[in-house]
């Protein structure tokens, strides 16, 4: 029996692969891991059609000289950095090394395949939002007549945020705006979590704000993947305030651009939108004020003329009215004197009759009211909240108000539950409408 060393066996496997396989193959796969250290190393997987079970896995690498060409070509075409989670079509050479084993050497990549997958995922998110009935909810919100209190979601160090604030402060008509920054990470893998957290902080004080502006500015378009998220899209679509996006890119729309109330291209354009909205309201108020002033002046002139005419007629009218009123006053005094005596006698008789009826009916009425009060007392005791709580019921409140609908609650909200024996607090981690 021939015996081989492990090195010899692995060499035989390598020679067999080199002799039997073609030079290169185009392969569809998902990037599950990726790291760059001069060369680009990744792990490719194929998942089950239903579910996330992995059917196949392979190590792959792009050598530095090839990576220097493929990286900018991919980013310029897709507007995205190659990252874990992306679907790719790559041309590979199958390699087998006696020490490192089986791997794929990537020599080319088709960015149009990934671009199509990105577009497909965006359409899938939009389709799901439409099925949930929330796709156009934010767009349907009316813009407030006065939009002066603006909550801003941006990176504190972003140049676009500074441009946005300067544009508002130095507007030509001196319109006043109050803004507050809710810091968030605007690129990378933390975009979704960070922006949702900022939205939740704004929603906790919803009544203080007229609108929300999400701005990014600067930065590469390759960092936009975080804005194509179903969970973030659901939060934006259902947010109770109008959302304006100015993420600073022109070539492509993210999902939240498509579902937000208003989409503009840059942070500066977002500020211009707010200024223009306020200028229109100011122009309307100025026009109304001018029309009101004109109408008031005309009314004052007309009333002044009418008053002068009435002043001339007043002495003559007063004499006639005085004579008639003196006669009427004399007649009324005579009638009053006669009628008062008659009514006094009639009232005495009515008082005596009422006294007799009261003596007769008062005990009956008192007994009837006593029984009615006992019945009411019995009903009140049966609906006593303390008694209901002792039966096993509870009261759930948020912000001091009783909760009657799960749609009033959101993940992360703190609720207070009152039982018969006391009160407890808890935080919402899951809900089902």
JOCORGI-V858937 format. One record per pair of residues at least 24 apart in sequence whose C-alpha atoms are under 6 Angstrom apart, sorted by the first residue. I is the first residue (numbers start at 0). J is the second residue. Records with the same first field share a line. If there is no record, write none. Layout:
I: J + J
//
This chain:
6: 97
9: 97
10: 97
13: 95
23: 91 + 92
24: 90 + 91
25: 89 + 90
26: 88 + 89
27: 87 + 88
28: 86 + 87
29: 85 + 86
30: 83 + 84 + 85
31: 83 + 84
32: 83
33: 83
37: 63
38: 62 + 63
58: 102
59: 102 + 103 + 104
60: 104 + 105
61: 105
73: 110
77: 114
78: 220 + 221
79: 221
80: 221
86: 113
87: 113
124: 229
136: 236
137: 236 + 241 + 259 + 260
138: 260
146: 209
147: 176 + 177
148: 177 + 178 + 208 + 209
149: 178 + 208 + 210 + 211
150: 178 + 179 + 211
151: 179 + 180 + 181 + 211 + 212
152: 181 + 182 + 213
153: 182 + 183 + 214 + 215
154: 182 + 183 + 184
155: 182
159: 216 + 266
162: 267
163: 266 + 267 + 270
167: 270
186: 222
187: 222
190: 225
191: 225 + 231
210: 240 + 241
211: 242
212: 242 + 243 + 244
213: 244
214: 244 + 245 + 246 + 266
215: 246 + 247
216: 246 + 247
227: 253 + 254
245: 269
388: 418 + 419
389: 419
393: 417 + 418
405: 432
//
